[in-house]
Amino acid sequence: MVHIRYPSIDNWIEDLAIVDKEVIAEVKKTQAMIVGVLEELTE
């Protein structure tokens, strides 16, 4: 079993002071894609 952890995307958005709603939406979309890939790899 492998555990992969990284800071939440929300923390990164806050730390980098990103306020553009379109950019935030794309970042969250990318995070969801990464989670999907990792889930597929571990099935």
N, C-alpha and C positions, 0 to 999 in steps of 0.2 A: 504494500500500500504506500502511496506517495501523497503527501499533503503539500499543497502549493498555497502559499498565502502572499498577499500583497496588500498595500494600503487601499482602502476603498476609493473608488473613483470620486465620491463626494468629497473626501479629504483632499484629493489632488486638486479638484476644482476650486475648493476654498483656498488651499495653500497658494495656488497660482493666480488667485483672484480673477478667475474667468467669470465673466458676467454675460457674455453673448449667448443668448438662449439657443441659437442655431448650433453654435460650437458645443454647448453642453449636451444638446440632443445627440449630436454625432458621436461625442465621447461615450455617452451612455449606450448608444447603439453598438459601438465597437466593443464595449465591455460585455454586452449581452452575447455578441458573436464569439468572443473569447471563451466565455463560460460554456457556450454551446459546443465549441470545439473540444474543450477539456472534458465535458460530459461524454461526448461521443468516443473519445479516446479511452475512457475508463469503463465503458460498457462491456 
